């Protein structure tokens, strides 16, 4: 099921915004917040799903060796610091070019020198890489889409009940 954000969701959002502008702000703020959050989740879910699908459909499966990890720290709103370990993998592409690149998904730093299955797609001089059969690569888009439809649905129901 391909839903084009510009053709389907965006026009409805614009109509909701125009309707909302014609009414009082306070009365519809909750519905608008749910619609905005739902739209964000839907956009992210469709974007990640389409990117992963494109890489799976056109990419090349191979094995990569985890040669190192890049440690990054992030702070949340509460000031708590979290440490993520992004694997740096080395693999040889179909043309025999040895490539080393950081993956975008965090991994256990104890997995150094292990082989993992990846799918890569060469785009100009860079590679788009996803881990093959990774739980997050498959399920994160679906989680975002379900959350997006729930938030969007709650926003629409809330809006309909206010009309």
Backbone as CSV, one residue per row, in Angstrom:
resi,resn,N_x,N_y,N_z,CA_x,CA_y,CA_z,C_x,C_y,C_z
1,UNK,0.837,-1.166,0.000,0.000,0.000,0.000,0.889,1.238,0.000
2,UNK,0.893,1.964,-1.092,1.665,3.193,-1.181,0.737,4.382,-1.021
3,UNK,1.012,5.166,-0.002,0.241,6.378,0.230,1.184,7.542,0.006
4,UNK,0.843,8.389,-0.941,1.650,9.558,-1.224,1.253,10.646,-0.242
5,UNK,2.217,11.055,0.572,1.959,12.046,1.611,1.405,13.337,1.018
6,UNK,1.965,13.780,-0.096,1.537,15.049,-0.693,0.127,14.970,-1.258
7,UNK,-0.281,13.803,-1.753,-1.594,13.683,-2.398,-2.716,13.340,-1.428
8,UNK,-2.405,12.662,-0.335,-3.466,12.160,0.526,-3.531,12.836,1.896
9,UNK,-2.427,12.890,2.588,-2.457,13.369,3.970,-2.342,14.887,4.037
10,UNK,-1.458,15.465,3.257,-1.232,16.903,3.311,-2.477,17.733,2.991
11,UNK,-3.258,17.415,1.924,-4.471,18.218,1.672,-5.467,18.163,2.831
12,UNK,-5.607,16.995,3.436,-6.525,16.896,4.576,-6.019,17.747,5.734
13,UNK,-4.702,17.728,5.947,-4.116,18.550,6.997,-4.335,20.028,6.751
14,UNK,-4.237,20.442,5.502,-4.470,21.852,5.157,-5.932,22.231,5.401
15,UNK,-6.857,21.339,5.039,-8.275,21.605,5.295,-8.547,21.732,6.791
16,UNK,-7.933,20.834,7.570,-8.103,20.892,9.024,-7.553,22.208,9.555
17,UNK,-6.387,22.614,9.060,-5.786,23.864,9.503,-6.678,25.062,9.164
18,UNK,-7.218,25.096,7.942,-8.108,26.191,7.562,-9.369,26.216,8.424
19,UNK,-9.924,25.041,8.693,-11.102,24.964,9.559,-10.756,25.442,10.959
20,UNK,-9.599,24.996,11.429,-9.161,25.362,12.764,-8.966,26.870,12.878
21,UNK,-8.413,27.499,11.833,-8.205,28.939,11.873,-9.523,29.707,11.933
22,UNK,-10.597,29.091,11.430,-11.882,29.772,11.461,-12.576,29.647,12.821
23,UNK,-12.103,28.776,13.656,-12.686,28.579,14.990,-11.713,29.093,16.056
24,UNK,-12.110,28.976,17.294,-11.232,29.431,18.362,-10.094,28.424,18.583
25,UNK,-8.932,28.936,18.847,-7.720,28.132,18.991,-7.803,27.159,20.163
26,UNK,-8.259,27.628,21.299,-8.266,26.814,22.509,-9.153,25.584,22.396
27,UNK,-10.227,25.710,21.659,-11.196,24.620,21.550,-10.647,23.420,20.763
28,UNK,-9.720,23.676,19.849,-9.241,22.626,18.952,-7.769,22.282,19.119
29,UNK,-7.116,22.825,20.126,-5.679,22.622,20.273,-5.313,21.140,20.456
30,UNK,-6.091,20.418,21.238,-5.800,19.000,21.468,-5.866,18.197,20.183
31,UNK,-6.903,18.422,19.392,-7.062,17.701,18.133,-5.927,18.039,17.177
32,UNK,-5.546,19.312,17.127,-4.469,19.734,16.228,-3.144,19.103,16.642
33,UNK,-2.878,19.037,17.932,-1.640,18.409,18.413,-1.611,16.941,18.003
34,UNK,-2.709,16.224,18.193,-2.754,14.816,17.797,-2.569,14.664,16.287
35,UNK,-3.165,15.551,15.504,-3.004,15.477,14.046,-1.556,15.752,13.625
36,UNK,-0.908,16.708,14.265,0.481,17.028,13.928,1.409,15.876,14.310
37,UNK,1.247,15.347,15.515,2.088,14.219,15.955,1.834,13.005,15.063
38,UNK,0.573,12.730,14.779,0.245,11.612,13.904,0.849,11.772,12.520
39,UNK,0.806,12.976,11.983,1.404,13.236,10.670,2.912,13.018,10.699
40,UNK,3.552,13.444,11.773,5.000,13.232,11.911,5.359,11.758,11.946
41,UNK,4.610,10.981,12.737,4.845,9.533,12.800,4.600,8.885,11.440
42,UNK,3.526,9.282,10.768,3.226,8.704,9.449,4.327,9.030,8.446
43,UNK,4.775,10.265,8.436,5.834,10.652,7.506,7.098,9.833,7.773
44,UNK,7.512,9.750,9.045,8.727,9.007,9.388,8.583,7.525,9.038
45,UNK,7.435,6.937,9.354,7.203,5.520,9.053,7.259,5.220,7.569
46,UNK,6.577,6.059,6.758,6.594,5.841,5.308,7.989,6.084,4.726
47,UNK,8.680,7.091,5.232,10.015,7.391,4.727,10.980,6.238,4.996
48,UNK,11.011,5.754,6.231,11.913,4.652,6.587,11.530,3.392,5.837
49,UNK,10.233,3.099,5.766,9.784,1.896,5.053,10.159,1.953,3.578
50,UNK,9.942,3.085,2.934,10.267,3.204,1.516,11.775,3.128,1.272
51,UNK,12.559,3.749,2.141,14.021,3.676,2.009,14.503,2.242,2.151
52,UNK,14.036,1.555,3.192,14.445,0.162,3.406,13.983,-0.730,2.263
53,UNK,12.773,-0.507,1.766,12.259,-1.314,0.646,13.091,-1.096,-0.613
54,UNK,13.482,0.146,-0.854,14.305,0.447,-2.030,15.665,-0.235,-1.932
55,UNK,16.266,-0.196,-0.743,17.568,-0.845,-0.556,17.422,-2.359,-0.691
56,UNK,16.370,-2.934,-0.111,16.159,-4.388,-0.222,15.916,-4.811,-1.671
57,UNK,15.152,-4.014,-2.414,14.801,-4.377,-3.795,15.984,-4.227,-4.746
58,UNK,16.807,-3.198,-4.553,17.875,-2.902,-5.502,19.274,-3.178,-4.967
59,UNK,19.380,-3.481,-3.680,20.689,-3.637,-3.057,21.288,-5.014,-3.254
60,UNK,22.495,-5.153,-2.746,23.264,-6.388,-2.865,23.537,-6.915,-1.465
61,UNK,23.222,-8.197,-1.247,23.472,-8.830,0.043,24.917,-9.293,0.106
62,UNK,25.512,-9.067,1.271,26.875,-9.532,1.492,27.130,-9.648,2.992
63,UNK,28.297,-10.116,3.338,28.727,-10.179,4.735,29.664,-9.012,4.995
64,UNK,29.568,-8.451,6.183,30.460,-7.368,6.597,31.037,-7.728,7.958
65,UNK,32.249,-7.300,8.176,32.923,-7.551,9.450,32.889,-6.270,10.277
66,UNK,32.488,-6.395,11.528,32.509,-5.249,12.439,33.960,-5.048,12.867
67,UNK,34.546,-3.932,12.438,35.962,-3.692,12.722,36.180,-2.738,13.895
68,UNK,35.169,-1.928,14.208,35.315,-0.971,15.300,33.936,-0.442,15.664
69,UNK,33.889,0.393,16.674,32.652,1.051,17.081,32.921,2.529,17.295
70,UNK,31.936,3.338,16.939,31.999,4.758,17.230,31.029,5.035,18.367
71,UNK,31.571,5.537,19.463,30.760,5.812,20.641,30.221,7.231,20.554
72,UNK,28.903,7.368,20.727,28.267,8.687,20.724,27.384,8.807,21.952
73,UNK,27.400,9.992,22.526,26.570,10.265,23.707,25.454,11.222,23.311
74,UNK,24.275,10.928,23.818,23.118,11.797,23.613,22.496,12.085,24.966
75,UNK,22.002,13.302,25.128,21.298,13.662,26.355,19.837,13.840,26.043
76,UNK,18.978,13.346,26.953,17.549,13.555,26.767,17.127,14.838,27.475
77,UNK,15.841,15.107,27.460,15.313,16.358,28.035,15.554,16.451,29.537
78,UNK,15.658,15.292,30.211,15.877,15.283,31.655,17.347,15.470,32.027
79,UNK,18.223,15.494,31.024,19.645,15.648,31.290,20.371,14.324,31.438
80,UNK,19.634,13.212,31.327,20.275,11.905,31.405,21.078,11.660,30.141
81,UNK,22.255,11.084,30.302,23.130,10.831,29.168,23.068,9.356,28.779
82,UNK,22.937,9.101,27.491,22.893,7.743,26.973,24.039,7.553,26.000
83,UNK,24.627,6.371,26.042,25.751,6.060,25.184,25.337,5.037,24.138
84,UNK,25.620,5.341,22.886,25.292,4.444,21.785,26.579,4.031,21.090
85,UNK,26.601,2.806,20.619,27.767,2.261,19.929,27.355,1.900,18.513
86,UNK,27.861,2.672,17.554,27.541,2.440,16.153,28.670,1.648,15.512
87,UNK,28.345,0.488,14.935,29.412,-0.337,14.361,29.998,0.278,13.091
88,UNK,31.280,0.116,12.961,31.974,0.453,11.723,32.283,-0.881,11.061
89,UNK,31.736,-1.063,9.863,31.871,-2.349,9.185,32.783,-2.223,7.975
90,UNK,33.393,-3.337,7.636,34.244,-3.415,6.465,33.714,-4.529,5.572
91,UNK,33.582,-4.241,4.289,33.122,-5.249,3.339,33.700,-4.949,1.967
92,UNK,33.657,-5.938,1.119,34.103,-5.774,-0.261,32.878,-5.780,-1.145
93,UNK,32.720,-4.710,-1.954,31.542,-4.647,-2.805,31.710,-5.532,-4.035
94,UNK,30.709,-5.554,-4.865,30.677,-6.426,-6.032,31.817,-6.133,-7.015
95,UNK,32.316,-4.910,-7.003,33.404,-4.520,-7.900,34.782,-4.760,-7.296
96,UNK,34.817,-5.348,-6.093,36.089,-5.639,-5.446,36.663,-4.489,-4.654
97,UNK,35.863,-3.448,-4.443,36.323,-2.281,-3.687,36.094,-2.533,-2.202
98,UNK,37.182,-2.459,-1.418,37.098,-2.614,0.032,36.561,-1.319,0.623
99,UNK,35.497,-1.415,1.418,34.819,-0.240,1.954,34.654,-0.375,3.463
100,UNK,34.865,0.720,4.154,34.641,0.780,5.596,33.688,1.934,5.852
101,UNK,32.604,1.631,6.593,31.592,2.664,6.815,30.857,2.405,8.125
102,UNK,30.404,3.498,8.756,29.628,3.420,10.004,28.170,3.125,9.663
103,UNK,27.558,2.215,10.414,26.133,1.937,10.258,25.331,2.923,11.104
104,UNK,24.054,3.074,10.760,23.196,4.016,11.471,22.445,3.393,12.643
105,UNK,22.660,2.122,12.893,21.945,1.478,13.998,22.935,1.036,15.066
106,UNK,22.561,1.235,16.311,23.422,0.908,17.440,23.536,-0.608,17.594
107,UNK,24.642,-1.027,18.157,24.938,-2.455,18.271,25.713,-2.690,19.561
108,UNK,25.736,-3.933,20.019,26.496,-4.320,21.198,27.986,-4.210,20.882
109,UNK,28.752,-3.411,21.657,30.164,-3.206,21.334,31.022,-4.457,21.517
110,UNK,30.489,-5.506,22.095,31.249,-6.745,22.274,31.266,-7.588,21.002
111,UNK,30.576,-7.146,19.970,30.485,-7.927,18.733,31.620,-7.617,17.752
112,UNK,32.687,-7.029,18.211,33.785,-6.664,17.323,34.367,-7.922,16.675
113,UNK,34.756,-7.806,15.432,35.296,-8.885,14.586,34.262,-9.927,14.187
114,UNK,32.981,-9.689,14.451,31.929,-10.612,14.022,31.468,-10.259,12.618
115,UNK,30.991,-11.263,11.905,30.410,-11.046,10.585,28.907,-10.844,10.735
116,UNK,28.383,-9.860,10.020,26.947,-9.621,10.003,26.490,-9.576,8.554
117,UNK,25.211,-9.861,8.336,24.628,-9.787,6.996,24.130,-8.367,6.760
118,UNK,24.527,-7.798,5.636,24.084,-6.455,5.275,23.547,-6.463,3.848
119,UNK,22.813,-5.421,3.529,22.399,-5.144,2.158,22.865,-3.722,1.881
120,UNK,23.629,-3.562,0.802,24.123,-2.225,0.473,23.644,-1.808,-0.909
121,UNK,23.537,-0.517,-1.051,23.155,0.075,-2.324,24.099,1.246,-2.548
122,UNK,24.878,1.170,-3.620,25.831,2.241,-3.897,25.092,3.394,-4.561
123,UNK,25.258,4.557,-3.974,24.629,5.772,-4.483,25.749,6.792,-4.678
124,UNK,26.136,6.996,-5.918,27.284,7.825,-6.290,28.535,7.259,-5.615
125,UNK,29.179,7.976,-4.711,30.386,7.469,-4.058,30.130,6.984,-2.636
126,UNK,28.869,6.939,-2.224,28.537,6.508,-0.866,27.655,5.275,-0.926
127,UNK,27.585,4.582,0.191,26.769,3.383,0.286,25.636,3.622,1.278
128,UNK,24.449,3.169,0.921,23.348,3.093,1.873,23.338,1.647,2.346
129,UNK,23.428,1.443,3.643,23.556,0.088,4.189,22.489,-0.141,5.242
130,UNK,21.845,-1.293,5.165,20.969,-1.753,6.244,21.400,-3.158,6.621
131,UNK,21.158,-3.517,7.878,21.434,-4.883,8.299,20.312,-5.771,7.787
132,UNK,20.687,-6.918,7.252,19.695,-7.863,6.739,19.066,-8.601,7.917
133,UNK,17.768,-8.755,7.885,17.008,-9.464,8.914,17.166,-8.849,10.302
134,UNK,17.264,-7.526,10.370,17.339,-6.843,11.652,15.923,-6.497,12.117
135,UNK,15.626,-6.752,13.378,14.287,-6.530,13.914,13.869,-5.074,13.750
136,UNK,14.762,-4.146,14.075,14.421,-2.729,14.008,14.219,-2.270,12.578
137,UNK,15.008,-2.777,11.652,14.864,-2.370,10.246,13.493,-2.762,9.700
138,UNK,12.981,-3.888,10.158,11.685,-4.370,9.671,10.505,-3.776,10.437
139,UNK,10.638,-3.670,11.744,9.485,-3.344,12.578,9.345,-1.877,12.971
140,UNK,10.420,-1.107,12.993,10.303,0.304,13.366,9.350,1.065,12.452
141,UNK,9.440,0.887,11.116,8.472,1.612,10.278,7.025,1.242,10.602
142,UNK,6.770,-0.030,10.866,5.409,-0.451,11.180,4.942,0.138,12.512
143,UNK,5.825,0.184,13.492,5.483,0.782,14.791,5.141,2.268,14.601
144,UNK,5.957,2.970,13.808,5.692,4.392,13.553,4.381,4.589,12.803
145,UNK,4.112,3.739,11.818,2.872,3.857,11.053,1.646,3.592,11.934
146,UNK,1.705,2.568,12.751,0.578,2.270,13.652,0.368,3.438,14.617
147,UNK,1.464,3.940,15.198,1.353,5.093,16.092,0.799,6.308,15.371
148,UNK,1.247,6.515,14.144,0.767,7.654,13.357,-0.716,7.564,13.075
149,UNK,-1.176,6.364,12.653,-2.609,6.201,12.391,-3.426,6.357,13.666
150,UNK,-2.905,5.864,14.803,-3.624,6.030,16.069,-3.745,7.506,16.452
151,UNK,-2.618,8.225,16.438,-2.654,9.643,16.795,-3.529,10.427,15.826
152,UNK,-3.371,10.151,14.532,-4.159,10.855,13.525,-5.650,10.553,13.704
153,UNK,-5.972,9.285,13.975,-7.369,8.889,14.189,-7.966,9.554,15.415
154,UNK,-7.194,9.599,16.501,-7.670,10.272,17.716,-7.912,11.752,17.428
155,UNK,-7.008,12.374,16.680,-7.176,13.787,16.332,-8.421,14.026,15.506
156,UNK,-8.681,13.150,14.540,-9.878,13.303,13.697,-11.146,13.105,14.517
157,UNK,-11.167,12.062,15.364,-12.342,11.812,16.208,-12.580,12.994,17.146
158,UNK,-11.508,13.495,17.730,-11.610,14.646,18.632,-12.178,15.845,17.870
159,UNK,-11.688,16.061,16.675,-12.154,17.171,15.853,-13.618,17.019,15.470
160,UNK,-14.026,15.814,15.089,-15.409,15.560,14.723,-16.348,15.781,15.914
161,UNK,-15.896,15.363,17.107,-16.731,15.552,18.301,-16.858,17.026,18.692
162,UNK,-15.910,17.869,18.270,-15.969,19.291,18.591,-16.849,20.065,17.591
163,UNK,-17.070,19.487,16.429,-17.829,20.197,15.381,-19.295,20.236,15.717
